[in-house]
Amino acid sequence: MAYVISDACVSCGTCAGECPVGAISEGDGKYVIDANACLDCGSCAGACPTEAISQE
C-alpha cells in the first residue's frame, strides 16, 4: 500500500530527499508520491516534520 501526502504538507521537500527511489516530486501546492514507484518503506513519513504522510 503506497504512502500519500495530505494537505498538511508545507512543501519543505524533506520527504523527497529521503525517498530511496525518487518517487516523490513537487506537485501543485504540495509534494506528491508516485504510487507505482513507492516501495512502502516509510522513510518519507518518518522524516516529515508536519506528519503529512501516511499509508493510503
CHARMM internal coordinates of N, CA and C (Angstrom, degrees):
IC EDIT
DIST 1 N 1 CA 1.4570
DIST 1 CA 1 C 1.5282
ANGL 1 N 1 CA 1 C 108.33
DIST 1 C 2 N 1.2880
ANGL 1 CA 1 C 2 N 117.82
DIHE 1 N 1 CA 1 C 2 N 122.59
DIST 2 N 2 CA 1.4624
ANGL 1 C 2 N 2 CA 122.67
DIHE 1 CA 1 C 2 N 2 CA -176.27
DIST 2 CA 2 C 1.5228
ANGL 2 N 2 CA 2 C 112.13
DIHE 1 C 2 N 2 CA 2 C -72.41
DIST 2 C 3 N 1.3000
ANGL 2 CA 2 C 3 N 114.49
DIHE 2 N 2 CA 2 C 3 N 157.54
DIST 3 N 3 CA 1.4557
ANGL 2 C 3 N 3 CA 121.00
DIHE 2 CA 2 C 3 N 3 CA 174.83
DIST 3 CA 3 C 1.5289
ANGL 3 N 3 CA 3 C 108.96
DIHE 2 C 3 N 3 CA 3 C -85.60
DIST 3 C 4 N 1.3230
ANGL 3 CA 3 C 4 N 116.42
DIHE 3 N 3 CA 3 C 4 N 154.18
DIST 4 N 4 CA 1.4651
ANGL 3 C 4 N 4 CA 122.52
DIHE 3 CA 3 C 4 N 4 CA 178.04
DIST 4 CA 4 C 1.5316
ANGL 4 N 4 CA 4 C 108.63
DIHE 3 C 4 N 4 CA 4 C -132.62
DIST 4 C 5 N 1.3132
ANGL 4 CA 4 C 5 N 115.36
DIHE 4 N 4 CA 4 C 5 N 155.81
DIST 5 N 5 CA 1.4626
ANGL 4 C 5 N 5 CA 121.66
DIHE 4 CA 4 C 5 N 5 CA 179.49
DIST 5 CA 5 C 1.5238
ANGL 5 N 5 CA 5 C 108.42
DIHE 4 C 5 N 5 CA 5 C -110.88
DIST 5 C 6 N 1.3298
ANGL 5 CA 5 C 6 N 116.17
DIHE 5 N 5 CA 5 C 6 N 125.98
DIST 6 N 6 CA 1.4656
ANGL 5 C 6 N 6 CA 121.35
DIHE 5 CA 5 C 6 N 6 CA -177.43
DIST 6 CA 6 C 1.5244
ANGL 6 N 6 CA 6 C 111.42
DIHE 5 C 6 N 6 CA 6 C -84.96
DIST 6 C 7 N 1.3143
ANGL 6 CA 6 C 7 N 115.43
DIHE 6 N 6 CA 6 C 7 N 178.30
DIST 7 N 7 CA 1.4602
ANGL 6 C 7 N 7 CA 122.17
DIHE 6 CA 6 C 7 N 7 CA 178.36
DIST 7 CA 7 C 1.5271
ANGL 7 N 7 CA 7 C 112.47
DIHE 6 C 7 N 7 CA 7 C -68.74
DIST 7 C 8 N 1.3310
ANGL 7 CA 7 C 8 N 117.53
DIHE 7 N 7 CA 7 C 8 N -6.84
DIST 8 N 8 CA 1.4682
ANGL 7 C 8 N 8 CA 120.98
DIHE 7 CA 7 C 8 N 8 CA 176.58
DIST 8 CA 8 C 1.5272
ANGL 8 N 8 CA 8 C 111.19
DIHE 7 C 8 N 8 CA 8 C -73.69
DIST 8 C 9 N 1.3230
ANGL 8 CA 8 C 9 N 117.27
DIHE 8 N 8 CA 8 C 9 N -7.49
DIST 9 N 9 CA 1.4714
ANGL 8 C 9 N 9 CA 123.08
DIHE 8 CA 8 C 9 N 9 CA 179.57
DIST 9 CA 9 C 1.5279
ANGL 9 N 9 CA 9 C 109.76
DIHE 8 C 9 N 9 CA 9 C -60.70
DIST 9 C 10 N 1.3437
ANGL 9 CA 9 C 10 N 115.79
DIHE 9 N 9 CA 9 C 10 N 133.29
DIST 10 N 10 CA 1.4633
ANGL 9 C 10 N 10 CA 121.11
DIHE 9 CA 9 C 10 N 10 CA 178.22
DIST 10 CA 10 C 1.5320
ANGL 10 N 10 CA 10 C 111.37
DIHE 9 C 10 N 10 CA 10 C -106.96
DIST 10 C 11 N 1.3270
ANGL 10 CA 10 C 11 N 117.01
DIHE 10 N 10 CA 10 C 11 N 13.87
DIST 11 N 11 CA 1.4667
ANGL 10 C 11 N 11 CA 124.10
DIHE 10 CA 10 C 11 N 11 CA 177.76
DIST 11 CA 11 C 1.5257
ANGL 11 N 11 CA 11 C 113.79
DIHE 10 C 11 N 11 CA 11 C 56.46
DIST 11 C 12 N 1.3341
ANGL 11 CA 11 C 12 N 116.28
DIHE 11 N 11 CA 11 C 12 N 40.37
DIST 12 N 12 CA 1.4650
ANGL 11 C 12 N 12 CA 119.72
DIHE 11 CA 11 C 12 N 12 CA 179.98
DIST 12 CA 12 C 1.5282
ANGL 12 N 12 CA 12 C 112.30
DIHE 11 C 12 N 12 CA 12 C -78.82
DIST 12 C 13 N 1.3414
ANGL 12 CA 12 C 13 N 117.32
DIHE 12 N 12 CA 12 C 13 N -23.75
DIST 13 N 13 CA 1.4532
ANGL 12 C 13 N 13 CA 121.31
DIHE 12 CA 12 C 13 N 13 CA 177.52
DIST 13 CA 13 C 1.5135
ANGL 13 N 13 CA 13 C 115.46
DIHE 12 C 13 N 13 CA 13 C 86.96
DIST 13 C 14 N 1.3108
ANGL 13 CA 13 C 14 N 118.25
DIHE 13 N 13 CA 13 C 14 N -0.97
DIST 14 N 14 CA 1.4635
ANGL 13 C 14 N 14 CA 121.25
DIHE 13 CA 13 C 14 N 14 CA -179.40
DIST 14 CA 14 C 1.5179
ANGL 14 N 14 CA 14 C 111.59
DIHE 13 C 14 N 14 CA 14 C -57.54
DIST 14 C 15 N 1.2975
ANGL 14 CA 14 C 15 N 117.57
DIHE 14 N 14 CA 14 C 15 N -42.44
DIST 15 N 15 CA 1.4648
ANGL 14 C 15 N 15 CA 122.05
DIHE 14 CA 14 C 15 N 15 CA -177.51
DIST 15 CA 15 C 1.5196
ANGL 15 N 15 CA 15 C 112.32
DIHE 14 C 15 N 15 CA 15 C -62.85
DIST 15 C 16 N 1.3188
ANGL 15 CA 15 C 16 N 117.15
DIHE 15 N 15 CA 15 C 16 N -39.99
DIST 16 N 16 CA 1.4649
ANGL 15 C 16 N 16 CA 121.51
DIHE 15 CA 15 C 16 N 16 CA -177.78
DIST 16 CA 16 C 1.5194
ANGL 16 N 16 CA 16 C 110.80
DIHE 15 C 16 N 16 CA 16 C -61.30
DIST 16 C 17 N 1.3263
ANGL 16 CA 16 C 17 N 116.62
DIHE 16 N 16 CA 16 C 17 N -38.10
DIST 17 N 17 CA 1.4515
ANGL 16 C 17 N 17 CA 120.95
DIHE 16 CA 16 C 17 N 17 CA 179.16
DIST 17 CA 17 C 1.5144
ANGL 17 N 17 CA 17 C 113.38
DIHE 16 C 17 N 17 CA 17 C -70.76
DIST 17 C 18 N 1.3179
ANGL 17 CA 17 C 18 N 117.08
DIHE 17 N 17 CA 17 C 18 N -22.04
DIST 18 N 18 CA 1.4652
ANGL 17 C 18 N 18 CA 121.85
DIHE 17 CA 17 C 18 N 18 CA -178.95
DIST 18 CA 18 C 1.5202
ANGL 18 N 18 CA 18 C 113.44
DIHE 17 C 18 N 18 CA 18 C -87.99
DIST 18 C 19 N 1.3200
ANGL 18 CA 18 C 19 N 118.51
DIHE 18 N 18 CA 18 C 19 N -19.78
DIST 19 N 19 CA 1.4648
ANGL 18 C 19 N 19 CA 121.99
DIHE 18 CA 18 C 19 N 19 CA -175.43
DIST 19 CA 19 C 1.5289
ANGL 19 N 19 CA 19 C 110.81
DIHE 18 C 19 N 19 CA 19 C -72.03
DIST 19 C 20 N 1.3431
ANGL 19 CA 19 C 20 N 117.41
DIHE 19 N 19 CA 19 C 20 N 119.44
DIST 20 N 20 CA 1.4667
ANGL 19 C 20 N 20 CA 120.50
DIHE 19 CA 19 C 20 N 20 CA -177.59
DIST 20 CA 20 C 1.5246
ANGL 20 N 20 CA 20 C 114.70
DIHE 19 C 20 N 20 CA 20 C -71.47
DIST 20 C 21 N 1.3290
ANGL 20 CA 20 C 21 N 117.72
DIHE 20 N 20 CA 20 C 21 N -14.73
DIST 21 N 21 CA 1.4660
ANGL 20 C 21 N 21 CA 120.66
DIHE 20 CA 20 C 21 N 21 CA -178.37
DIST 21 CA 21 C 1.5286
ANGL 21 N 21 CA 21 C 113.26
DIHE 20 C 21 N 21 CA 21 C -117.75
DIST 21 C 22 N 1.3173
ANGL 21 CA 21 C 22 N 117.46
DIHE 21 N 21 CA 21 C 22 N 6.87
DIST 22 N 22 CA 1.4572
ANGL 21 C 22 N 22 CA 120.82
DIHE 21 CA 21 C 22 N 22 CA 177.88
DIST 22 CA 22 C 1.5143
ANGL 22 N 22 CA 22 C 114.47
DIHE 21 C 22 N 22 CA 22 C 66.13
DIST 22 C 23 N 1.3338
ANGL 22 CA 22 C 23 N 116.70
DIHE 22 N 22 CA 22 C 23 N 33.91
DIST 23 N 23 CA 1.4661
ANGL 22 C 23 N 23 CA 121.14
DIHE 22 CA 22 C 23 N 23 CA -177.65
DIST 23 CA 23 C 1.5260
ANGL 23 N 23 CA 23 C 113.46
DIHE 22 C 23 N 23 CA 23 C -83.15
DIST 23 C 24 N 1.3254
ANGL 23 CA 23 C 24 N 117.59
DIHE 23 N 23 CA 23 C 24 N -2.12
DIST 24 N 24 CA 1.4640
ANGL 23 C 24 N 24 CA 120.96
DIHE 23 CA 23 C 24 N 24 CA -177.12
DIST 24 CA 24 C 1.5192
ANGL 24 N 24 CA 24 C 109.66
DIHE 23 C 24 N 24 CA 24 C -112.46
DIST 24 C 25 N 1.3370
ANGL 24 CA 24 C 25 N 114.91
DIHE 24 N 24 CA 24 C 25 N 132.12
DIST 25 N 25 CA 1.4607
ANGL 24 C 25 N 25 CA 120.08
DIHE 24 CA 24 C 25 N 25 CA 179.39
DIST 25 CA 25 C 1.5191
ANGL 25 N 25 CA 25 C 109.96
DIHE 24 C 25 N 25 CA 25 C -139.70
DIST 25 C 26 N 1.3206
ANGL 25 CA 25 C 26 N 115.62
DIHE 25 N 25 CA 25 C 26 N 163.53
DIST 26 N 26 CA 1.4557
ANGL 25 C 26 N 26 CA 120.56
DIHE 25 CA 25 C 26 N 26 CA 179.52
DIST 26 CA 26 C 1.5182
ANGL 26 N 26 CA 26 C 109.93
DIHE 25 C 26 N 26 CA 26 C -74.51
DIST 26 C 27 N 1.3185
ANGL 26 CA 26 C 27 N 115.76
DIHE 26 N 26 CA 26 C 27 N 126.42
DIST 27 N 27 CA 1.4511
ANGL 26 C 27 N 27 CA 121.49
DIHE 26 CA 26 C 27 N 27 CA 179.07
DIST 27 CA 27 C 1.5097
ANGL 27 N 27 CA 27 C 110.54
DIHE 26 C 27 N 27 CA 27 C -107.82
DIST 27 C 28 N 1.3026
ANGL 27 CA 27 C 28 N 116.70
DIHE 27 N 27 CA 27 C 28 N -159.75
DIST 28 N 28 CA 1.4590
ANGL 27 C 28 N 28 CA 122.73
DIHE 27 CA 27 C 28 N 28 CA -179.67
DIST 28 CA 28 C 1.5259
ANGL 28 N 28 CA 28 C 109.79
DIHE 27 C 28 N 28 CA 28 C -83.60
DIST 28 C 29 N 1.3128
ANGL 28 CA 28 C 29 N 117.54
DIHE 28 N 28 CA 28 C 29 N 94.29
DIST 29 N 29 CA 1.4557
ANGL 28 C 29 N 29 CA 121.89
DIHE 28 CA 28 C 29 N 29 CA 178.07
DIST 29 CA 29 C 1.5171
ANGL 29 N 29 CA 29 C 115.14
DIHE 28 C 29 N 29 CA 29 C 89.69
DIST 29 C 30 N 1.3248
ANGL 29 CA 29 C 30 N 117.73
DIHE 29 N 29 CA 29 C 30 N -12.03
DIST 30 N 30 CA 1.4643
ANGL 29 C 30 N 30 CA 121.83
DIHE 29 CA 29 C 30 N 30 CA 177.50
DIST 30 CA 30 C 1.5242
ANGL 30 N 30 CA 30 C 108.34
DIHE 29 C 30 N 30 CA 30 C -161.44
DIST 30 C 31 N 1.3133
ANGL 30 CA 30 C 31 N 116.01
DIHE 30 N 30 CA 30 C 31 N 165.71
DIST 31 N 31 CA 1.4628
ANGL 30 C 31 N 31 CA 120.15
DIHE 30 CA 30 C 31 N 31 CA 177.02
DIST 31 CA 31 C 1.5238
ANGL 31 N 31 CA 31 C 109.49
DIHE 30 C 31 N 31 CA 31 C -79.49
DIST 31 C 32 N 1.3341
ANGL 31 CA 31 C 32 N 116.33
DIHE 31 N 31 CA 31 C 32 N 155.06
DIST 32 N 32 CA 1.4604
ANGL 31 C 32 N 32 CA 121.60
DIHE 31 CA 31 C 32 N 32 CA -179.39
DIST 32 CA 32 C 1.5231
ANGL 32 N 32 CA 32 C 109.63
DIHE 31 C 32 N 32 CA 32 C -131.33
DIST 32 C 33 N 1.3222
ANGL 32 CA 32 C 33 N 115.80
DIHE 32 N 32 CA 32 C 33 N 153.56
DIST 33 N 33 CA 1.4596
ANGL 32 C 33 N 33 CA 122.20
DIHE 32 CA 32 C 33 N 33 CA 179.67
DIST 33 CA 33 C 1.5243
ANGL 33 N 33 CA 33 C 109.14
DIHE 32 C 33 N 33 CA 33 C -112.49
DIST 33 C 34 N 1.3181
ANGL 33 CA 33 C 34 N 116.42
DIHE 33 N 33 CA 33 C 34 N 129.51
DIST 34 N 34 CA 1.4612
ANGL 33 C 34 N 34 CA 122.55
DIHE 33 CA 33 C 34 N 34 CA 175.64
DIST 34 CA 34 C 1.5301
ANGL 34 N 34 CA 34 C 106.86
DIHE 33 C 34 N 34 CA 34 C -76.57
DIST 34 C 35 N 1.3238
ANGL 34 CA 34 C 35 N 116.79
DIHE 34 N 34 CA 34 C 35 N 107.13
DIST 35 N 35 CA 1.4684
ANGL 34 C 35 N 35 CA 122.06
DIHE 34 CA 34 C 35 N 35 CA -175.84
DIST 35 CA 35 C 1.5206
ANGL 35 N 35 CA 35 C 112.25
DIHE 34 C 35 N 35 CA 35 C -61.18
DIST 35 C 36 N 1.3181
ANGL 35 CA 35 C 36 N 117.99
DIHE 35 N 35 CA 35 C 36 N -29.44
DIST 36 N 36 CA 1.4601
ANGL 35 C 36 N 36 CA 121.06
DIHE 35 CA 35 C 36 N 36 CA -179.56
DIST 36 CA 36 C 1.5212
ANGL 36 N 36 CA 36 C 112.55
DIHE 35 C 36 N 36 CA 36 C -74.19
DIST 36 C 37 N 1.3220
ANGL 36 CA 36 C 37 N 117.24
DIHE 36 N 36 CA 36 C 37 N -24.34
DIST 37 N 37 CA 1.4657
ANGL 36 C 37 N 37 CA 121.62
DIHE 36 CA 36 C 37 N 37 CA -179.58
DIST 37 CA 37 C 1.5183
ANGL 37 N 37 CA 37 C 112.97
DIHE 36 C 37 N 37 CA 37 C -97.97
DIST 37 C 38 N 1.3280
ANGL 37 CA 37 C 38 N 117.55
DIHE 37 N 37 CA 37 C 38 N -20.40
DIST 38 N 38 CA 1.4656
ANGL 37 C 38 N 38 CA 122.71
DIHE 37 CA 37 C 38 N 38 CA -176.91
DIST 38 CA 38 C 1.5275
ANGL 38 N 38 CA 38 C 111.11
DIHE 37 C 38 N 38 CA 38 C -61.13
DIST 38 C 39 N 1.3386
ANGL 38 CA 38 C 39 N 115.72
DIHE 38 N 38 CA 38 C 39 N 130.84
DIST 39 N 39 CA 1.4734
ANGL 38 C 39 N 39 CA 121.86
DIHE 38 CA 38 C 39 N 39 CA 178.41
DIST 39 CA 39 C 1.5215
ANGL 39 N 39 CA 39 C 113.18
DIHE 38 C 39 N 39 CA 39 C -91.16
DIST 39 C 40 N 1.3136
ANGL 39 CA 39 C 40 N 117.79
DIHE 39 N 39 CA 39 C 40 N -1.73
DIST 40 N 40 CA 1.4668
ANGL 39 C 40 N 40 CA 123.08
DIHE 39 CA 39 C 40 N 40 CA -177.29
DIST 40 CA 40 C 1.5210
ANGL 40 N 40 CA 40 C 112.27
DIHE 39 C 40 N 40 CA 40 C 61.69
DIST 40 C 41 N 1.3206
ANGL 40 CA 40 C 41 N 117.19
DIHE 40 N 40 CA 40 C 41 N 32.69
DIST 41 N 41 CA 1.4660
ANGL 40 C 41 N 41 CA 120.54
DIHE 40 CA 40 C 41 N 41 CA -178.49
DIST 41 CA 41 C 1.5234
ANGL 41 N 41 CA 41 C 112.18
DIHE 40 C 41 N 41 CA 41 C -79.68
DIST 41 C 42 N 1.3339
ANGL 41 CA 41 C 42 N 117.73
DIHE 41 N 41 CA 41 C 42 N -27.43
DIST 42 N 42 CA 1.4575
ANGL 41 C 42 N 42 CA 121.44
DIHE 41 CA 41 C 42 N 42 CA 177.44
DIST 42 CA 42 C 1.5147
ANGL 42 N 42 CA 42 C 115.39
DIHE 41 C 42 N 42 CA 42 C 83.53
DIST 42 C 43 N 1.3169
ANGL 42 CA 42 C 43 N 118.57
DIHE 42 N 42 CA 42 C 43 N 2.96
DIST 43 N 43 CA 1.4635
ANGL 42 C 43 N 43 CA 119.29
DIHE 42 CA 42 C 43 N 43 CA -178.90
DIST 43 CA 43 C 1.5286
ANGL 43 N 43 CA 43 C 111.44
DIHE 42 C 43 N 43 CA 43 C -63.53
DIST 43 C 44 N 1.3086
ANGL 43 CA 43 C 44 N 117.28
DIHE 43 N 43 CA 43 C 44 N -32.38
DIST 44 N 44 CA 1.4597
ANGL 43 C 44 N 44 CA 120.98
DIHE 43 CA 43 C 44 N 44 CA 178.50
DIST 44 CA 44 C 1.5300
ANGL 44 N 44 CA 44 C 111.14
DIHE 43 C 44 N 44 CA 44 C -66.91
DIST 44 C 45 N 1.3175
ANGL 44 CA 44 C 45 N 116.06
DIHE 44 N 44 CA 44 C 45 N -42.66
DIST 45 N 45 CA 1.4682
ANGL 44 C 45 N 45 CA 120.73
DIHE 44 CA 44 C 45 N 45 CA -178.76
DIST 45 CA 45 C 1.5245
ANGL 45 N 45 CA 45 C 110.76
DIHE 44 C 45 N 45 CA 45 C -63.51
DIST 45 C 46 N 1.3234
ANGL 45 CA 45 C 46 N 116.13
DIHE 45 N 45 CA 45 C 46 N -39.11
DIST 46 N 46 CA 1.4565
ANGL 45 C 46 N 46 CA 120.12
DIHE 45 CA 45 C 46 N 46 CA 179.47
DIST 46 CA 46 C 1.5131
ANGL 46 N 46 CA 46 C 113.31
DIHE 45 C 46 N 46 CA 46 C -68.46
DIST 46 C 47 N 1.3191
ANGL 46 CA 46 C 47 N 117.16
DIHE 46 N 46 CA 46 C 47 N -25.53
DIST 47 N 47 CA 1.4642
ANGL 46 C 47 N 47 CA 121.88
DIHE 46 CA 46 C 47 N 47 CA -177.98
DIST 47 CA 47 C 1.5207
ANGL 47 N 47 CA 47 C 113.70
DIHE 46 C 47 N 47 CA 47 C -90.85
DIST 47 C 48 N 1.3155
ANGL 47 CA 47 C 48 N 117.91
DIHE 47 N 47 CA 47 C 48 N -17.99
DIST 48 N 48 CA 1.4657
ANGL 47 C 48 N 48 CA 121.24
DIHE 47 CA 47 C 48 N 48 CA -174.53
DIST 48 CA 48 C 1.5360
ANGL 48 N 48 CA 48 C 111.69
DIHE 47 C 48 N 48 CA 48 C -67.76
DIST 48 C 49 N 1.3437
ANGL 48 CA 48 C 49 N 117.41
DIHE 48 N 48 CA 48 C 49 N 120.32
DIST 49 N 49 CA 1.4723
ANGL 48 C 49 N 49 CA 119.97
DIHE 48 CA 48 C 49 N 49 CA -178.26
DIST 49 CA 49 C 1.5313
ANGL 49 N 49 CA 49 C 114.22
DIHE 48 C 49 N 49 CA 49 C -72.73
DIST 49 C 50 N 1.3296
ANGL 49 CA 49 C 50 N 117.17
DIHE 49 N 49 CA 49 C 50 N -16.89
DIST 50 N 50 CA 1.4774
ANGL 49 C 50 N 50 CA 119.29
DIHE 49 CA 49 C 50 N 50 CA -179.24
DIST 50 CA 50 C 1.5332
ANGL 50 N 50 CA 50 C 112.17
DIHE 49 C 50 N 50 CA 50 C -108.07
DIST 50 C 51 N 1.3369
ANGL 50 CA 50 C 51 N 116.60
DIHE 50 N 50 CA 50 C 51 N 6.00
DIST 51 N 51 CA 1.4749
ANGL 50 C 51 N 51 CA 122.10
DIHE 50 CA 50 C 51 N 51 CA -179.25
DIST 51 CA 51 C 1.5276
ANGL 51 N 51 CA 51 C 111.13
DIHE 50 C 51 N 51 CA 51 C 54.64
DIST 51 C 52 N 1.3249
ANGL 51 CA 51 C 52 N 116.01
DIHE 51 N 51 CA 51 C 52 N 40.23
DIST 52 N 52 CA 1.4788
ANGL 51 C 52 N 52 CA 121.42
DIHE 51 CA 51 C 52 N 52 CA -177.60
DIST 52 CA 52 C 1.5278
ANGL 52 N 52 CA 52 C 112.63
DIHE 51 C 52 N 52 CA 52 C -88.18
DIST 52 C 53 N 1.3306
ANGL 52 CA 52 C 53 N 117.62
DIHE 52 N 52 CA 52 C 53 N -0.87
DIST 53 N 53 CA 1.4637
ANGL 52 C 53 N 53 CA 120.28
DIHE 52 CA 52 C 53 N 53 CA -176.08
DIST 53 CA 53 C 1.5292
ANGL 53 N 53 CA 53 C 110.28
DIHE 52 C 53 N 53 CA 53 C -113.30
DIST 53 C 54 N 1.3341
ANGL 53 CA 53 C 54 N 115.37
DIHE 53 N 53 CA 53 C 54 N 129.96
DIST 54 N 54 CA 1.4685
ANGL 53 C 54 N 54 CA 121.27
DIHE 53 CA 53 C 54 N 54 CA 179.51
DIST 54 CA 54 C 1.5160
ANGL 54 N 54 CA 54 C 109.38
DIHE 53 C 54 N 54 CA 54 C -145.96
DIST 54 C 55 N 1.3307
ANGL 54 CA 54 C 55 N 115.48
DIHE 54 N 54 CA 54 C 55 N 166.74
DIST 55 N 55 CA 1.4558
ANGL 54 C 55 N 55 CA 118.60
DIHE 54 CA 54 C 55 N 55 CA 176.61
DIST 55 CA 55 C 1.5062
ANGL 55 N 55 CA 55 C 110.09
DIHE 54 C 55 N 55 CA 55 C -75.52
DIST 55 C 56 N 1.3165
ANGL 55 CA 55 C 56 N 115.69
DIHE 55 N 55 CA 55 C 56 N 141.65
DIST 56 N 56 CA 1.4621
ANGL 55 C 56 N 56 CA 122.60
DIHE 55 CA 55 C 56 N 56 CA -178.17
DIST 56 CA 56 C 1.5080
ANGL 56 N 56 CA 56 C 110.59
DIHE 55 C 56 N 56 CA 56 C -68.46
END
COOR INIT
IC SEED 1 N 1 CA 1 C
IC BUILD
